[in-house]
Structures are given as structure tokens and as C-alpha cells.
Amino acid sequence: MYQVITIEREYASGGNEIGKRLADALGYKLYDRNLLTKAAQQLQIASIYIENLEETPTGSFIFNLSKTPIGGNDKNLSLTEKLFEAEKEIIEKAAEEGGCVIVGRAAGYILREREDCLRVFIHADKAKRMRRAMIKEGLKEPEAESTLKKIDKRRSGFFNSVTKWEWGSPKYFGLSLDSGQLGMDLCVKLLTEAVKA
């Protein structure tokens, strides 16, 4: 049985909702945007100042720091890098405790050595994601399209910069689910069964 499920997701694919519903179904803890708040508290920085740094590329050398204690003694780290290192520590601690679903933050890569971690990628076609963004976020069509491009670019840039993996590539994920085709209910059901297998 998988103790940790990590979810990377395209914008408006429903990955966050699937993560929340999966955590509820399994009785697992959910780590999503709350990771940002925890990291901000750890760095003693108000969340409002780091909101725009969330899931932004950190620089290609970040994982050379993986053996450095959190925050290290390296005062040359940017705020983005310090934020990522704080999130990384929280993710590793959550995985040690087990029973968790972690959405985003390249958690699957961070926990790549763990055999009890199921790495998942949630995607959907552009039209379905735009429709979802318009309904869920109240965006007009042109705004939905530009937001979709902007956030996907930011997420993929972040993921690729810290992992050297290709965002969304099936070879890095145990499961890749098309939420637009399968629907939320079936995605949650499939993941629940996969976790228990």
C-alpha cells in the first residue's frame, strides 16, 4: 500500500480537487497550498510576500543543495530557493510520517527514492481545462486561455528546473490520468484502488 501520493497537474485539470478527494477517501493528510504557509512560517516571512514565488523556477543548481541543512548557512540563496528548500523539508517530513497526498512542489522527484510513493500526473485537453477555469475561477474565455498558458508555463518551468525531468512525461509518473476524459469521480476511484493495490 502506498503511504505517499504525489500529484503534479496541469492548470484547471482538477488535480487539486482530485488530491483533496483522494486524501479524504483514504483518511490521509493533504499538503497543497498549505505547504506555502508552512514554509513561510519556517522562514518567518509573511505569506503575502512569497505568494508570487510559489512554483517558480529556482535555478538549475538547487538540488546540489539537497544535503545542506534547511536554509543552510548560505546567505546567497534567493528567496525562491529558500522557499523551495523549506517546502522540501516539509515534504520529506510528511513522507516520513506517511499517510499523505502532496500536490505540486515537485514532491514526486524529492521523494523519488521512496518505494511507498505513487507519482501521479493529472492532465486534460485545453478546451476542457478552459471551460473548468471559466466555471471555477469565473474567468472570461480570453483570460482563461492566457491564465492557462501562464500557469502551465510557470509550473513546468519550476518542475523542469528543480528536477531535470520533463514535466508530464509518463516515464516519471506511475500514473498519468486524463481528468477531462475520465472525470473526477473515476480518477479518485482509480487512484484509491491503486494506492491499496
NORGI-V249879 format. One record per helix or strand of 2 or more residues. SS is the DSSP state (helix for helix, strand for strand). FROM is the first residue (numbers start at 0). LEN is the number of residues. If there is no record, write none. Layout:
ss->SS from->FROM len->LEN
ss->SS from->FROM len->LEN
This chain:
ss->strand from->3 len->6
ss->helix from->14 len->12
ss->strand from->28 len->3
ss->helix from->33 len->10
ss->helix from->46 len->7
ss->helix from->61 len->4
ss->helix from->78 len->19
ss->strand from->99 len->4
ss->helix from->106 len->4
ss->strand from->116 len->7
ss->helix from->125 len->12
ss->helix from->140 len->23
ss->helix from->169 len->3
ss->strand from->174 len->4
ss->helix from->178 len->4
ss->helix from->183 len->13
